[in-house]
Structures are given as C-alpha cells and as structure tokens.
Amino acid sequence: MTARPPAAQTAFGPMVIAACEQNLPADQRLFDDPDAVRLLPPSQRLIVGACRWKPAHQLLVRATDSKAQGLWASLLCRKRYADDKVREALHDRIEQFVFLGAGLDTRSLRLVAPAGARSFETDLPANIVYKRQRLAEAYGRIPPNTSLTAVNLETDDLTEALAAAGFDWHQPAMFIWEAVTQYLTEDTVRKTLACLASSAPGSRLIFTYLRRDFLDGTEDYGAAPARQEFVTKRHVWHFGLLPEETPKLLRDYGWTEHEQVGPTEYAERYLAPLGRDVAVSPIERFVYGVRSTDEARS
Ligand SMILES: C[S@@+](CC[C@H](N)C(=O)[O-])C[C@H]1O[C@@H](n2cnc3c(N)ncnc32)[C@H](O)[C@@H]1O
C-alpha cells in the first residue's frame, strides 16, 4: 500500500462536493458528474448518499463553509469553469489533455475519452495507485486513451514522464492544473511552467491559485479557519499569487493570459442564471492562458 502524504489526501474533498451536487435535480445543478460518486471510497459514498437528505446536505455545506465562507460554491463553480474550458478545447479540436494533480477528477471519463481525445493524468503515487484500482473496481478498466502516471511535481521530471506516457510535445494540448499550485513551492510552480513552455503554439492552460494576501494573513476573506488548518497546522498550503501578478508570470513562460475568473464571474455566469444566491469564496481564482505563437514571442 502506497502511503498517502497530507497533500495527496486533499484529492477526496472536491469529489465529495461534486458528487453531492448530483443529488440536486438536473435543472438546478451547476454541472453533471455521474462518475464523481463512483470514484470515492465506500465511507465517502455513504456520506454522499446521506446528503440526499436535505438537512444532511446543509450540514455538510455549513461545515465546509465554516472553514472558508463560500468554499462549497467556489469549488462547484471552479469545477464548472474547468468543464467549460475542456469542452471548448474539444470543440476546437485539441486532442491531448493533461491533468496535473488530477486527484479523482472525472473529466477523462466524462468528456475527453467520449470525444476520442487523449488524457494524461498525473498525480502523487498514492493517488495514482488508488485511482487505478478504483477505476478497475467501478468500470472494469481505465478509460480508453487515458494514462495515469505517478509524478511528484516537486521531484520528478514532468517532461520525461509525459513523453514516456505518449504525450506529443509537437501537437497542441490543454493543461488542467486545478487546485494544485498552493501545495507546491514557488520553485516547483516555475519549474512546471518552464516544462509546459515546450508545448506547441495554440496549447491552453488553466490553473488555479490561492491569493497570497490570504495565505500570508494580510486579509482573512472569511477564511481564517482554513488558513489555520492548511497553512499553520497541516503545512500543506505554501504558494500564492496576487491577481495582478498572473499575466507576467504567464508571459515569462510564453503564455498569454486570456481570462481570470473568481467570485464575480462565477456568480454572473453560473449561479445567477440558476437563481442560486450563495456566497463564493474569493480566496481561489482560475486563470486561462494560451501558448503564444513563436512569432508573437519574438
Ligand atoms: C485539492 S486536490 C485537487 C485534485 C483535482 N485537481 C481536483 O481539482 O479535483 C490537490 C491535488 O494535488 C496533488 N498534489 C499535491 N502536491 C503534488 C505534487 N507535489 N505533485 C503532484 N501532485 C500533487 C494532490 O495529490 C491532489 O490530488
């Protein structure tokens, strides 16, 4: 059994929340993810089942939001945003999708494999072992055209690992780096971006980051208990950025920022149309960049 380090344990929470969303009627959901519950371990599947009972659901939302106000909705909106971007890329005929720190993410199953595109999932060894086993139990196999590769971004060579899994660095790709950068050091975030700088022009990247002014205690954003737990006590959140810093960070590695979204965009695009009037935590934001062409860079 591969030991699961503290950062790897964080793969489960997002899928519990995504799975609970599926308990809502279809016309009230932010996204459809029938596979989420199937990837969870039995104890967490039981929790999701219990949350079909509304008071239990509300209790879990309240417990989550007691760590960071609006955390539940922020996570759901983040999932929806990444789904939209993956769908857009598939529509635009991108054929390779790389999930860095994939956790229990189900997009290979739901979106990428059904479209005939290739998925490259990477994560810490413990989560790759778990996911491989769970996919085999739940589906009898891993999805077609999908590889699961153990990569510790801190210590391993991502370029080599992807190439060994069959990734084609000469073809455009989409990289999905969702809820991972905070677990890394700045050196590793930069090393990873430097690796992705070898991707073909037209490639796309989405990544989330936590606000540095929250991590360093300058602002609370209603999330002081989350800082206490993940920064002070468990020492798993390290890296953060400020919104105005991301265009330069991307530019340094050959990417152009096209969009950055947070609570305002999530509320306008996703929550308001469904009449869901809930708070969204501002501590995490999503950035979308496109790989500049060689001419644009020179
Ligand atoms: C909060 S989970 C997010 C999982 C998934 N991307 C999602 O959004 O549902 C963070 C993920 O980052 C992975 N992770 C943390 N540190 C890592 C590292 N050094 N190298 C690779 N993956 C890492 C964890 O194992 C975990 O799966």
PDBQT file of the ligand as one rigid body, heavy atoms in Angstrom, charges set to zero:
ROOT
HETATM    1  C1  LIG A 301      -7.145  19.657  -3.863  1.00  0.00    +0.000 C 
HETATM    2  S1  LIG A 301      -6.592  18.280  -4.783  1.00  0.00    +0.000 S 
HETATM    3  C2  LIG A 301      -7.215  18.701  -6.397  1.00  0.00    +0.000 C 
HETATM    4  C3  LIG A 301      -7.471  17.489  -7.226  1.00  0.00    +0.000 C 
HETATM    5  C4  LIG A 301      -8.111  17.758  -8.595  1.00  0.00    +0.000 C 
HETATM    6  N1  LIG A 301      -7.231  18.519  -9.447  1.00  0.00    +0.000 N 
HETATM    7  C5  LIG A 301      -9.428  18.477  -8.398  1.00  0.00    +0.000 C 
HETATM    8  O1  LIG A 301      -9.483  19.693  -8.620  1.00  0.00    +0.000 OA
HETATM    9  O2  LIG A 301     -10.414  17.806  -8.032  1.00  0.00    +0.000 OA
HETATM   10  C6  LIG A 301      -4.846  18.585  -4.938  1.00  0.00    +0.000 C 
HETATM   11  C7  LIG A 301      -4.152  17.530  -5.781  1.00  0.00    +0.000 C 
HETATM   12  O3  LIG A 301      -2.786  17.940  -5.989  1.00  0.00    +0.000 OA
HETATM   13  C8  LIG A 301      -1.966  16.809  -5.863  1.00  0.00    +0.000 C 
HETATM   14  N2  LIG A 301      -0.605  17.233  -5.489  1.00  0.00    +0.000 N 
HETATM   15  C9  LIG A 301      -0.209  17.884  -4.374  1.00  0.00    +0.000 A 
HETATM   16  N3  LIG A 301       1.139  18.026  -4.359  1.00  0.00    +0.000 NA
HETATM   17  C10 LIG A 301       1.597  17.460  -5.512  1.00  0.00    +0.000 A 
HETATM   18  C11 LIG A 301       2.899  17.263  -6.061  1.00  0.00    +0.000 A 
HETATM   19  N4  LIG A 301       3.995  17.663  -5.437  1.00  0.00    +0.000 N 
HETATM   20  N5  LIG A 301       2.998  16.631  -7.248  1.00  0.00    +0.000 NA
HETATM   21  C12 LIG A 301       1.881  16.179  -7.887  1.00  0.00    +0.000 A 
HETATM   22  N6  LIG A 301       0.628  16.333  -7.417  1.00  0.00    +0.000 NA
HETATM   23  C13 LIG A 301       0.481  16.956  -6.236  1.00  0.00    +0.000 A 
HETATM   24  C14 LIG A 301      -2.635  16.016  -4.732  1.00  0.00    +0.000 C 
HETATM   25  O4  LIG A 301      -2.186  14.687  -4.689  1.00  0.00    +0.000 OA
HETATM   26  C15 LIG A 301      -4.107  16.179  -5.078  1.00  0.00    +0.000 C 
HETATM   27  O5  LIG A 301      -4.577  15.188  -5.943  1.00  0.00    +0.000 OA
ENDROOT
TORSDOF 0
